[in-house]
Amino acid sequence: MTSIISHASSDYTLVDSLHFVLSHDNPLNTVIRGSGGRRLYRVSSDNLVDPEWTMISREGGGEPVATIYWSKIGLHKVSTAGGRPRKISKFLSLGRMFSE
């Protein structure tokens, strides 16, 4: 298992301390657990060697939080909450991921 720990503490973070545990040592197929071992998200891909997409969904089903569509020429796209896919560079430049 792999742990990701963030001890950021500032006026700019929504959470002061995060501790995520990845169940498998493979970011294309894992379960992200919060503190206490509670399952938060499931990450799955259509193919673990050369995936066309990777989906992040809340544990227990429901609509995906985000889906990443991988491109062989580097024009990767992302869709959030089942919306239309957008270029990752455009999505990150809009800052939606980091706004309140």
All heavy atoms as an XYZ file, in Angstrom:
777
protein
N       0.835     -1.173      0.000
C       0.000      0.000      0.000
C       0.882      1.239      0.000
O       1.958      1.242      0.546
C      -0.899      0.012      1.219
C      -2.004     -0.991      1.137
S      -3.478     -0.411      1.905
C      -3.495     -1.396      3.368
N       0.379      2.290     -0.603
C       1.088      3.550     -0.705
C       0.304      4.613      0.034
O      -0.915      4.685     -0.089
C       1.234      3.967     -2.179
O       1.881      2.912     -2.880
C       2.022      5.247     -2.317
N       0.972      5.450      0.797
C       0.310      6.545      1.500
C       0.701      7.870      0.890
O       1.845      8.077      0.511
C       0.713      6.561      2.979
O       0.191      5.441      3.636
N      -0.263      8.758      0.792
C      -0.022     10.123      0.349
C      -0.444     11.010      1.501
O      -1.602     10.998      1.916
C      -0.843     10.467     -0.908
C      -0.492      9.513     -2.045
C      -0.645     11.920     -1.303
C      -1.399      9.644     -3.237
N       0.488     11.786      2.021
C       0.197     12.628      3.175
C       0.459     14.072      2.812
O       1.476     14.409      2.231
C       1.074     12.229      4.393
C       0.825     10.760      4.741
C       0.780     13.129      5.577
C       1.752     10.206      5.784
N      -0.476     14.936      3.158
C      -0.309     16.368      2.946
C      -0.509     17.059      4.279
O      -1.533     16.877      4.928
C      -1.321     16.893      1.930
O      -1.291     18.302      1.909
N       0.477     17.827      4.682
C       0.365     18.582      5.921
C       0.342     20.072      5.636
O       0.918     20.867      6.347
C       1.526     18.241      6.863
C       1.479     16.831      7.345
N       0.533     16.378      8.232
C       2.220     15.765      7.029
C       0.721     15.099      8.466
N       1.741     14.697      7.741
N      -0.344     20.448      4.561
C      -0.454     21.859      4.210
C      -1.322     22.555      5.246
O      -2.359     22.056      5.640
C      -1.054     22.009      2.823
N      -0.890     23.707      5.686
C      -1.680     24.474      6.630
C      -1.552     25.940      6.258
O      -0.534     26.565      6.475
C      -1.177     24.226      8.051
O      -1.975     24.958      8.952
N      -2.596     26.476      5.662
C      -2.583     27.880      5.279
C      -4.006     28.343      5.075
O      -4.959     27.572      5.177
C      -1.774     28.082      3.992
O      -2.492     27.558      2.898
N      -4.174     29.606      4.763
C      -5.500     30.165      4.482
C      -6.026     29.695      3.140
O      -7.189     29.911      2.822
C      -5.440     31.693      4.487
C      -5.118     32.228      5.871
O      -5.381     31.505      6.852
O      -4.608     33.347      5.955
N      -5.191     29.061      2.329
C      -5.572     28.690      0.970
C      -6.034     27.251      0.840
O      -6.495     26.852     -0.198
C      -4.410     28.941      0.005
C      -3.979     30.380      0.013
C      -2.817     30.762      0.655
C      -4.745     31.360     -0.601
C      -2.435     32.085      0.673
C      -4.369     32.685     -0.575
C      -3.209     33.052      0.064
O      -2.834     34.350      0.092
N      -5.889     26.449      1.880
C      -6.307     25.054      1.791
C      -7.663     24.867      2.449
O      -7.992     25.546      3.421
C      -5.287     24.116      2.469
O      -5.153     24.498      3.835
C      -3.946     24.157      1.781
N      -8.459     23.968      1.903
C      -9.762     23.671      2.483
C      -9.657     22.671      3.623
O     -10.498     22.633      4.495
C     -10.693     23.123      1.399
C     -10.963     24.068      0.237
C     -11.815     23.367     -0.815
C     -11.657     25.321      0.714
N      -8.608     21.860      3.608
C      -8.381     20.859      4.643
C      -6.940     20.993      5.108
O      -6.027     21.071      4.304
C      -8.615     19.432      4.077
C      -8.353     18.389      5.136
C     -10.018     19.316      3.529
N      -6.730     21.016      6.418
C      -5.376     21.210      6.939
C      -4.499     19.972      6.831
O      -3.315     20.068      6.628
C      -5.417     21.672      8.392
C      -5.834     23.116      8.512
O      -5.668     23.856      7.536
O      -6.333     23.495      9.577
N      -5.060     18.799      6.983
C      -4.238     17.596      6.955
C      -4.996     16.472      6.256
O      -6.109     16.139      6.638
C      -3.883     17.174      8.377
O      -3.072     16.037      8.355
N      -4.391     15.904      5.233
C      -4.992     14.802      4.496
C      -4.084     13.590      4.557
O      -2.876     13.721      4.531
C      -5.179     15.184      3.016
C      -6.127     16.327      2.706
C      -6.073     16.648      1.225
C      -7.536     15.975      3.117
N      -4.680     12.427      4.615
C      -3.913     11.190      4.581
C      -4.712     10.190      3.758
O      -5.741      9.693      4.202
C      -3.699     10.663      5.999
C      -2.863      9.433      6.046
N      -2.631      8.749      7.189
C      -2.185      8.774      5.091
C      -1.869      7.695      6.940
N      -1.597      7.697      5.672
N      -4.247      9.924      2.537
C      -4.902      8.972      1.650
C      -4.054      7.710      1.548
O      -2.841      7.782      1.545
C      -5.078      9.551      0.235
C      -6.010     10.710      0.183
C      -5.552     11.953     -0.189
C      -7.346     10.563      0.485
C      -6.402     13.042     -0.245
C      -8.208     11.634      0.426
C      -7.735     12.877      0.066
N      -4.693      6.580      1.454
C      -4.003      5.300      1.278
C      -4.498      4.686     -0.017
O      -5.704      4.534     -0.224
C      -4.274      4.353      2.461
C      -3.613      3.009      2.214
C      -3.784      4.964      3.762
N      -3.561      4.334     -0.909
C      -3.902      3.665     -2.160
C      -3.767      2.165     -1.954
O      -2.719      1.683     -1.540
C      -2.974      4.139     -3.286
C      -2.903      5.652     -3.493
C      -1.961      5.973     -4.642
C      -4.256      6.249     -3.719
N      -4.828      1.413     -2.228
C      -4.854     -0.016     -1.936
C      -3.915     -0.838     -2.808
O      -3.395     -1.840     -2.383
C      -6.273     -0.557     -2.087
O      -7.097      0.030     -1.129
N      -3.749     -0.441     -4.065
C      -2.853     -1.152     -4.967
C      -1.772     -0.178     -5.408
O      -2.009      1.016     -5.490
C      -3.598     -1.650     -6.216
C      -4.801     -2.471     -5.893
N      -4.730     -3.742     -5.406
C      -6.118     -2.177     -5.972
C      -5.951     -4.201     -5.206
N      -6.813     -3.276     -5.533
N      -0.616     -0.670     -5.693
C       0.463      0.199     -6.152
C       0.342      0.409     -7.658
O       1.238      0.116     -8.419
C       1.812     -0.401     -5.775
C       2.934      0.611     -5.898
O       2.640      1.814     -5.972
O       4.091      0.196     -5.929
N      -0.838      0.856     -8.095
C      -1.094      1.094     -9.510
C      -2.128      2.216     -9.603
O      -3.294      2.011     -9.262
C      -1.630     -0.174    -10.176
C      -1.847      0.012    -11.653
O      -1.911      1.120    -12.161
N      -1.971     -1.096    -12.357
N      -1.736      3.406    -10.041
C      -2.680      4.531    -10.078
C      -3.817      4.356    -11.075
O      -4.773      5.110    -11.050
C      -1.791      5.722    -10.461
C      -0.618      5.126    -11.147
C      -0.416      3.775    -10.531
N      -3.754      3.350    -11.943
C      -4.820      3.102    -12.908
C      -5.894      2.163    -12.365
O      -6.947      2.003    -12.964
C      -4.243      2.518    -14.207
C      -3.259      3.397    -14.958
C      -2.690      2.658    -16.151
C      -3.919      4.695    -15.387
N      -5.631      1.525    -11.241
C      -6.567      0.574    -10.650
C      -6.337      0.530     -9.151
O      -5.485     -0.210     -8.670
C      -6.376     -0.821    -11.266
C      -7.310     -1.837    -10.670
O      -8.426     -1.522    -10.292
N      -6.843     -3.073    -10.577
N      -7.089      1.324     -8.404
C      -6.855      1.389     -6.968
C      -8.102      1.862     -6.241
O      -9.068      2.295     -6.858
C      -5.652      2.302     -6.642
O      -5.286      2.131     -5.286
C      -5.974      3.759     -6.919
N      -8.070      1.782     -4.944
C      -9.089      2.359     -4.070
C      -8.374      3.393     -3.221
O      -7.318      3.120     -2.656
C      -9.741      1.278     -3.169
C     -10.664      1.916     -2.156
C     -10.476      0.263     -4.010
N      -8.930      4.587     -3.161
C      -8.350      5.645     -2.329
C      -9.128      5.663     -1.022
O     -10.343      5.815     -1.012
C      -8.413      7.010     -3.031
C      -7.659      6.953     -4.354
C      -7.850      8.094     -2.116
C      -7.792      8.202     -5.204
N      -8.394      5.471      0.064
C      -9.005      5.410      1.395
C      -8.617      6.651      2.194
O      -7.518      7.167      2.060
C      -8.536      4.171      2.145
C      -8.904      2.881      1.473
C      -8.261      1.701      2.212
N      -8.469      0.470      1.504
C      -9.463     -0.370      1.754
N     -10.335     -0.101      2.696
N      -9.589     -1.485      1.063
N      -9.510      7.095      3.021
C      -9.234      8.214      3.914
C      -8.712      7.715      5.241
O      -8.438      6.519      5.419
N      -8.605      8.624      6.181
C      -8.128      8.233      7.503
C      -9.112      7.237      8.109
O     -10.306      7.296      7.878
C      -7.985      9.463      8.394
O      -9.220     10.126      8.485
N      -8.600      6.296      8.840
C      -9.433      5.254      9.426
C      -9.752      4.119      8.476
O     -10.489      3.218      8.814
N      -9.222      4.177      7.248
C      -9.412      3.097      6.287
C     -10.707      3.157      5.500
O     -11.006      2.251      4.731
N     -11.502      4.207      5.680
C     -12.774      4.306      4.955
C     -12.537      4.483      3.459
O     -11.733      5.299      3.043
C     -13.566      5.497      5.492
C     -15.011      5.458      5.060
C     -15.775      6.601      5.621
N     -15.800      7.588      4.542
C     -15.977      8.868      4.696
N     -16.113      9.360      5.886
N     -16.002      9.673      3.670
N     -13.230      3.693      2.638
C     -13.101      3.792      1.181
C     -13.778      5.071      0.708
O     -14.954      5.278      0.977
C     -13.746      2.598      0.502
C     -13.025      1.308      0.749
C     -13.853      0.155      0.208
N     -13.061     -1.055      0.232
C     -12.821     -1.790     -0.830
N     -13.318     -1.457     -1.994
N     -12.088     -2.874     -0.732
N     -13.028      5.898     -0.038
C     -13.574      7.153     -0.536
C     -13.832      7.115     -2.036
O     -14.902      7.496     -2.498
C     -12.621      8.301     -0.217
C     -12.318      8.536      1.264
C     -11.254      9.613      1.411
C     -13.585      8.899      2.005
N     -12.823      6.688     -2.808
C     -12.907      6.702     -4.266
C     -12.360      5.413     -4.850
O     -11.471      4.786     -4.286
C     -12.101      7.874     -4.851
C     -12.579      9.216     -4.364
C     -11.957      9.855     -3.311
C     -13.670      9.831     -4.968
C     -12.405     11.082     -2.861
C     -14.118     11.063     -4.522
C     -13.479     11.680     -3.464
O     -13.933     12.890     -3.021
N     -12.882      5.046     -6.005
C     -12.358      3.918     -6.773
C     -11.820      4.467     -8.085
O     -12.480      5.265     -8.748
C     -13.451      2.898     -7.053
C     -12.981      1.750     -7.938
C     -13.964      0.617     -7.976
N     -14.192      0.017     -6.673
C     -13.365     -0.852     -6.080
N     -12.256     -1.207     -6.664
N     -13.667     -1.365     -4.907
N     -10.605      4.063     -8.438
C      -9.979      4.457     -9.703
C      -9.886      3.203    -10.551
O      -9.347      2.190    -10.116
C      -8.571      5.049     -9.472
C      -7.938      5.466    -10.789
C      -8.627      6.220     -8.497
N     -10.449      3.269    -11.771
C     -10.413      2.105    -12.657
C     -10.136      2.565    -14.080
O     -10.447      3.694    -14.446
C     -11.730      1.332    -12.594
O     -12.806      2.185    -12.913
N      -9.553      1.690    -14.849
C      -9.212      1.976    -16.244
C      -9.677      0.827    -17.129
O      -9.829     -0.297    -16.658
C      -7.699      2.158    -16.407
O      -7.260      3.243    -15.626
N      -9.872      1.124    -18.400
C     -10.321      0.084    -19.322
C      -9.217     -0.912    -19.644
O      -9.485     -2.048    -20.004
C     -10.865      0.702    -20.613
C      -9.814      1.431    -21.424
O      -8.912      2.030    -20.819
O      -9.907      1.423    -22.656
N      -7.959     -0.510    -19.493
C      -6.826     -1.368    -19.819
C      -5.662     -0.897    -18.961
O      -5.340      0.284    -18.949
C      -6.501     -1.232    -21.306
C      -5.382     -2.128    -21.760
O      -4.474     -2.459    -20.997
N      -5.436     -2.526    -23.006
N      -5.015     -1.787    -18.247
C      -3.940     -1.377    -17.341
C      -2.599     -1.189    -18.045
O      -1.680     -0.611    -17.480
C      -3.795     -2.391    -16.211
C      -5.030     -2.530    -15.317
C      -4.770     -3.550    -14.227
C      -5.443     -1.197    -14.738
N      -2.462     -1.657    -19.275
C      -1.202     -1.512    -20.007
C      -1.204     -0.246    -20.859
O      -0.270      0.552    -20.826
C      -0.933     -2.755    -20.881
C       0.321     -2.570    -21.701
C      -0.831     -4.004    -20.017
N      -2.248     -0.038    -21.624
C      -2.348      1.115    -22.524
C      -3.791      1.639    -22.486
O      -4.558      1.429    -23.416
C      -1.948      0.691    -23.939
C      -1.821      1.864    -24.886
O      -1.701      3.014    -24.411
O      -1.857      1.639    -26.103
N      -4.180      2.317    -21.398
C      -5.588      2.685    -21.223
C      -6.064      3.786    -22.169
O      -5.303      4.665    -22.549
C      -5.643      3.171    -19.773
C      -4.271      3.687    -19.508
C      -3.352      2.796    -20.293
N      -7.334      3.702    -22.542
C      -7.982      4.777    -23.288
C      -8.652      5.746    -22.324
O      -8.816      6.914    -22.634
C      -9.012      4.204    -24.257
C      -8.379      3.445    -25.407
C      -9.417      2.964    -26.405
O     -10.502      3.562    -26.492
O      -9.127      1.975    -27.097
N      -9.072      5.256    -21.160
C      -9.691      6.113    -20.162
C      -9.404      5.603    -18.761
O      -9.147      4.429    -18.542
C     -11.201      6.235    -20.372
C     -11.941      4.926    -20.425
C     -12.290      4.239    -21.543
C     -12.390      4.136    -19.321
N     -12.934      3.073    -21.201
C     -13.018      2.991    -19.846
C     -12.329      4.274    -17.944
C     -13.568      2.004    -19.031
C     -12.879      3.297    -17.136
C     -13.490      2.187    -17.685
N      -9.444      6.529    -17.799
C      -9.330      6.223    -16.381
C     -10.442      6.979    -15.675
O     -10.587      8.182    -15.868
C      -7.957      6.643    -15.814
O      -6.938      5.921    -16.508
C      -7.854      6.364    -14.331
N     -11.236      6.271    -14.877
C     -12.384      6.870    -14.204
C     -12.172      6.898    -12.697
O     -11.728      5.920    -12.107
C     -13.649      6.074    -14.518
C     -14.903      6.663    -13.913
S     -16.363      5.641    -14.189
C     -16.368      5.519    -15.959
N     -12.517      8.023    -12.092
C     -12.480      8.177    -10.643
C     -13.929      8.352    -10.200
O     -14.612      9.271    -10.655
C     -11.643      9.394    -10.232
C     -10.235      9.261    -10.793
C     -11.615      9.551     -8.713
C      -9.504     10.552    -10.944
N     -14.407      7.444     -9.351
C     -15.789      7.528     -8.893
C     -15.846      7.352     -7.383
O     -14.943      6.769     -6.787
C     -16.651      6.478     -9.583
O     -16.111      5.197     -9.408
N     -16.902      7.870     -6.802
C     -17.093      7.698     -5.360
C     -17.336      6.228     -5.072
O     -18.017      5.536     -5.827
C     -18.268      8.518     -4.874
C     -18.053      9.994     -4.995
C     -19.156     10.747     -4.280
N     -19.241     12.127     -4.703
C     -18.355     13.077     -4.473
N     -17.269     12.770     -3.820
N     -18.526     14.302     -4.893
N     -16.791      5.772     -3.979
C     -16.994      4.380     -3.581
C     -18.473      4.175     -3.298
O     -19.120      5.022     -2.694
C     -16.155      4.063     -2.340
C     -16.203      2.638     -1.911
C     -15.656      1.656     -2.937
O     -14.795      2.008     -3.755
O     -16.106      0.513     -2.919
N     -19.012      3.097     -3.780
C     -20.416      2.811     -3.576
C     -21.267      3.118     -4.790
O     -22.483      3.054     -4.739
N     -20.624      3.488     -5.889
C     -21.357      3.709     -7.133
C     -21.719      5.153     -7.377
O     -21.234      6.062     -6.717
N     -22.566      5.334     -8.326
C     -22.968      6.684     -8.682
C     -22.188      7.211     -9.860
O     -21.366      6.523    -10.467
N     -22.462      8.446    -10.186
C     -21.825      9.112    -11.321
C     -20.334      9.324    -11.063
O     -19.937      9.593     -9.934
C     -22.504     10.465    -11.521
C     -22.242     11.093    -12.863
C     -23.146     12.296    -13.065
O     -24.248     12.110    -13.574
O     -22.706     13.399    -12.702
N     -19.518      9.220    -12.098
C     -18.078      9.431    -11.890
C     -17.770     10.871    -11.471
O     -18.454     11.803    -11.898
C     -17.464      9.124    -13.248
C     -18.569      9.141    -14.224
C     -19.839      8.904    -13.482
N     -16.756     11.017    -10.635
C     -16.273     12.345    -10.250
C     -15.528     12.946    -11.431
O     -15.704     14.107    -11.768
C     -15.358     12.254     -9.010
C     -14.750     13.600     -8.680
C     -16.129     11.684     -7.829
N     -14.692     12.131    -12.072
C     -13.926     12.575    -13.239
C     -13.530     11.373    -14.077
O     -13.363     10.271    -13.560
C     -12.679     13.335    -12.807
N     -13.396     11.612    -15.367
C     -12.882     10.605    -16.284
C     -11.796     11.261    -17.122
O     -12.005     12.347    -17.662
C     -13.983     10.058    -17.212
O     -15.050      9.538    -16.410
C     -13.452      8.953    -18.107
N     -10.645     10.609    -17.197
C      -9.536     11.096    -18.012
C      -9.488     10.235    -19.263
O      -9.496      9.006    -19.180
C      -8.204     11.010    -17.258
C      -8.274     11.825    -15.977
C      -7.045     11.480    -18.143
C      -7.120     11.596    -15.029
N      -9.467     10.886    -20.415
C      -9.370     10.193    -21.707
C      -7.950     10.390    -22.222
O      -7.540     11.509    -22.514
C     -10.392     10.763    -22.701
C     -11.808     10.610    -22.204
C     -12.414     11.618    -21.478
C     -12.518      9.441    -22.455
C     -13.711     11.474    -21.002
C     -13.816      9.288    -21.987
C     -14.406     10.311    -21.265
O     -15.679     10.170    -20.791
N      -7.189      9.295    -22.274
C      -5.782      9.345    -22.668
C      -5.651      9.357    -24.191
O      -6.395      8.694    -24.887
C      -5.031      8.148    -22.096
C      -5.157      8.047    -20.611
C      -5.902      7.135    -19.921
C      -4.547      8.884    -19.637
N      -5.779      7.358    -18.575
C      -4.951      8.423    -18.366
C      -3.695      9.984    -19.712
C      -4.539      9.014    -17.178
C      -3.284     10.576    -18.519
C      -3.695     10.095    -17.279
N      -4.676     10.095    -24.680
C      -4.434     10.205    -26.114
C      -3.003      9.779    -26.422
O      -2.079     10.131    -25.689
C      -4.642     11.661    -26.553
O      -4.135     11.875    -27.836
N      -2.828      9.062    -27.486
C      -1.480      8.622    -27.879
C      -0.620      9.792    -28.347
O       0.595      9.703    -28.349
C      -1.572      7.563    -28.962
C      -2.219      6.288    -28.469
C      -2.023      5.157    -29.433
C      -2.728      3.910    -29.019
N      -2.502      3.425    -27.699
N      -1.239     10.909    -28.735
C      -0.456     12.067    -29.200
C      -0.397     13.179    -28.152
O       0.013     14.300    -28.441
C      -1.003     12.615    -30.537
C      -2.475     13.004    -30.412
C      -0.801     11.608    -31.649
C      -3.025     13.696    -31.643
N      -0.806     12.880    -26.915
C      -0.649     13.831    -25.823
C      -1.767     14.840    -25.650
O      -1.653     15.758    -24.856
N      -2.867     14.691    -26.376
C      -3.996     15.615    -26.237
C      -5.042     15.004    -25.302
O      -6.172     14.733    -25.688
C      -4.600     15.932    -27.611
C      -3.636     16.563    -28.616
C      -4.307     16.688    -29.975
C      -3.154     17.916    -28.124
N      -4.646     14.797    -24.060
C      -5.509     14.164    -23.074
C      -6.683     15.080    -22.741
O      -6.581     16.297    -22.783
C      -4.738     13.844    -21.809
C      -3.442     13.137    -22.060
N      -3.367     11.953    -22.761
C      -2.186     13.458    -21.721
C      -2.103     11.570    -22.827
N      -1.368     12.475    -22.209
N      -7.816     14.450    -22.399
C      -9.015     15.203    -22.042
C      -9.540     14.713    -20.697
O      -9.248     13.603    -20.267
C     -10.091     15.038    -23.109
C      -9.715     15.651    -24.431
C     -10.842     15.546    -25.426
C     -10.437     16.266    -26.723
N     -11.562     16.288    -27.663
N     -10.338     15.563    -20.057
C     -10.947     15.211    -18.778
C     -12.397     15.684    -18.790
O     -12.715     16.724    -19.354
C     -10.165     15.826    -17.589
C     -10.200     17.338    -17.612
C     -10.677     15.294    -16.273
N     -13.253     14.888    -18.177
C     -14.630     15.331    -17.953
C     -14.910     15.188    -16.463
O     -14.421     14.263    -15.814
C     -15.625     14.512    -18.774
O     -15.681     13.190    -18.320
N     -15.660     16.115    -15.923
C     -16.013     16.065    -14.505
C     -17.518     15.913    -14.382
O     -18.274     16.493    -15.156
C     -15.547     17.323    -13.754
O     -16.102     18.475    -14.390
C     -14.034     17.425    -13.746
N     -17.929     15.125    -13.417
C     -19.345     14.891    -13.115
C     -20.146     14.506    -14.353
O     -21.282     14.931    -14.527
C     -19.941     16.116    -12.441
N     -19.563     13.724    -15.244
C     -20.266     13.247    -16.424
C     -20.438     14.295    -17.518
O     -21.157     14.067    -18.479
N     -19.756     15.429    -17.391
C     -19.843     16.482    -18.399
C     -19.060     16.140    -19.651
O     -18.463     15.073    -19.765
N     -19.042     17.074    -20.591
C     -18.338     16.820    -21.843
C     -16.821     16.886    -21.631
O     -16.337     17.678    -20.814
C     -18.775     17.797    -22.924
C     -18.368     19.212    -22.707
C     -18.849     20.098    -23.859
N     -18.479     21.466    -23.640
C     -17.310     21.990    -24.009
N     -16.414     21.256    -24.607
N     -17.034     23.258    -23.766
N     -16.075     16.076    -22.343
C     -14.614     16.085    -22.214
C     -14.013     17.404    -22.712
O     -14.456     17.955    -23.709
C     -14.164     14.926    -23.101
C     -15.356     14.061    -23.247
C     -16.537     14.981    -23.201
N     -13.003     17.904    -21.978
C     -12.262     19.110    -22.351
C     -10.777     18.786    -22.282
O     -10.364     17.914    -21.528
C     -12.529     20.252    -21.369
C     -13.972     20.541    -21.174
C     -14.154     21.579    -20.091
N     -14.992     22.593    -20.685
C     -14.779     23.879    -20.610
N     -13.777     24.340    -19.936
N     -15.575     24.727    -21.199
N      -9.997     19.525    -23.041
C      -8.543     19.346    -22.972
C      -8.093     19.596    -21.534
O      -8.538     20.545    -20.896
C      -7.837     20.334    -23.885
C      -8.024     20.074    -25.350
C      -7.252     21.095    -26.145
C      -7.548     20.978    -27.617
N      -6.930     22.071    -28.367
N      -7.202     18.736    -21.050
C      -6.725     18.880    -19.679
C      -6.052     20.238    -19.483
O      -6.264     20.891    -18.464
C      -5.792     17.718    -19.285
C      -6.622     16.455    -19.085
C      -4.994     18.040    -18.034
C      -5.849     15.237    -18.691
N      -5.271     20.680    -20.448
C      -4.587     21.972    -20.309
C      -5.600     23.102    -20.163
O      -5.413     24.017    -19.359
C      -3.667     22.221    -21.502
O      -4.413     22.209    -22.704
N      -6.690     23.064    -20.886
C      -7.739     24.084    -20.801
C      -8.444     24.003    -19.455
O      -8.709     25.016    -18.800
C      -8.729     23.906    -21.950
C      -9.813     24.918    -21.997
C      -9.293     26.225    -22.516
C     -10.450     27.158    -22.801
N     -10.012     28.489    -23.108
N      -8.754     22.795    -19.022
C      -9.427     22.580    -17.748
C      -8.600     23.137    -16.591
O      -9.120     23.840    -15.725
C      -9.687     21.084    -17.558
C     -10.266     20.727    -16.228
C     -11.604     20.929    -15.962
C      -9.461     20.184    -15.239
C     -12.137     20.592    -14.726
C      -9.989     19.845    -14.012
C     -11.329     20.051    -13.753
N      -7.312     22.831    -16.580
C      -6.455     23.299    -15.483
C      -6.240     24.808    -15.547
O      -6.126     25.459    -14.519
C      -5.118     22.560    -15.507
C      -5.207     21.082    -15.163
C      -3.848     20.424    -15.303
C      -5.740     20.867    -13.756
N      -6.217     25.380    -16.732
C      -6.003     26.824    -16.841
C      -7.212     27.613    -16.365
O      -7.093     28.762    -15.969
C      -5.655     27.220    -18.276
O      -6.784     27.087    -19.119
N      -8.406     26.998    -16.363
C      -9.602     27.689    -15.887
C      -9.655     27.768    -14.367
O     -10.365     28.583    -13.807
C     -10.872     26.968    -16.388
C     -11.068     27.010    -17.900
C     -12.287     26.148    -18.263
C     -11.277     28.425    -18.361
N      -8.896     26.908    -13.692
C      -8.810     26.949    -12.232
C     -10.014     26.392    -11.503
O     -10.131     26.543    -10.304
N     -10.942     25.734    -12.191
C     -12.134     25.199    -11.533
C     -11.792     24.182    -10.453
O     -12.492     24.076     -9.465
C     -13.048     24.531    -12.546
C     -13.629     25.487    -13.508
C     -14.465     24.763    -14.516
N     -14.803     25.689    -15.576
C     -15.870     25.613    -16.304
N     -16.704     24.632    -16.107
N     -16.107     26.484    -17.233
N     -10.743     23.467    -10.670
C     -10.365     22.427     -9.729
C      -9.939     23.023     -8.396
O     -10.066     22.402     -7.351
C      -9.212     21.625    -10.345
C      -8.839     20.411     -9.599
S      -7.731     19.510    -10.686
C      -6.691     18.782     -9.478
N      -9.461     24.249     -8.392
C      -8.899     24.847     -7.191
C      -9.761     25.956     -6.606
O      -9.391     26.568     -5.638
C      -7.496     25.392     -7.498
C      -6.601     24.328     -8.060
C      -6.278     24.321     -9.408
C      -6.109     23.322     -7.265
C      -5.471     23.335     -9.927
C      -5.319     22.327     -7.775
C      -4.976     22.336     -9.110
N     -10.914     26.240     -7.185
C     -11.760     27.304     -6.669
C     -12.757     26.743     -5.656
O     -13.028     25.557     -5.604
C     -12.508     27.995     -7.808
O     -13.357     27.078     -8.446
N     -13.311     27.594     -4.844
C     -14.254     27.155     -3.823
C     -15.642     27.026     -4.384
O     -16.081     27.663     -5.232
C     -14.276     28.159     -2.676
C     -12.964     28.134     -1.920
C     -13.016     29.055     -0.710
O     -14.095     29.186     -0.107
O     -11.987     29.625     -0.392
